[in-house]
Amino acid sequence: MSRSQFGARSDLPQSLSGNNFTLEDEMSKAGNIRREFSINTTLLKSFHRMYLSSIKN
């Protein structure tokens, strides 16, 4: 499975509109975005806690 520049599979046939949308790829992207968002919010919360604890002392 070769992938183009934007991550879509290039071996899939294109529809009449020119899209080669696959549900599997989109679900994978959504999972990656959710995981990255979760990691970012966890880091932000920990830095915020650290910042608040440094102000209180």
C-alpha positions in Angstrom: 0.0 0.0 0.0 1.7 3.1 -1.1 0.6 6.4 0.3 0.6 9.8 -1.3 1.8 13.0 0.3 -1.4 13.4 2.4 -1.6 9.9 3.7 -4.3 8.5 1.4 -3.7 5.3 -0.3 -2.8 5.8 -3.9 -3.7 2.3 -5.0 -7.4 2.9 -4.4 -9.7 3.7 -7.3 -11.0 7.3 -7.4 -14.7 8.0 -7.5 -16.3 10.3 -10.1 -15.8 13.3 -7.8 -12.0 12.5 -7.6 -12.1 11.4 -3.9 -10.4 8.2 -2.7 -11.9 8.4 0.8 -11.6 5.3 3.0 -13.3 4.9 6.3 -10.4 3.0 7.8 -8.0 5.8 7.0 -10.3 8.4 8.4 -11.0 6.4 11.6 -7.2 6.0 12.1 -6.7 9.7 11.7 -9.4 10.4 14.2 -7.9 8.0 16.7 -4.5 9.7 16.2 -5.9 13.1 16.7 -7.8 12.0 19.9 -4.6 10.5 21.3 -2.5 13.5 20.5 -5.1 15.8 22.0 -5.2 13.7 25.2 -1.4 13.8 25.5 -1.4 17.6 25.0 -4.1 18.2 27.6 -2.4 16.0 30.1 0.9 17.9 29.7 -0.8 21.2 29.9 -2.6 20.2 33.1 0.6 19.0 34.7 2.5 22.2 33.8 -0.4 24.2 35.1 -0.3 22.3 38.4 3.4 22.8 38.6 3.1 26.5 38.0 0.4 26.9 40.6 2.4 25.0 43.2 5.4 27.2 42.5 3.3 30.3 43.1 1.9 29.0 46.4 5.3 28.3 47.9 
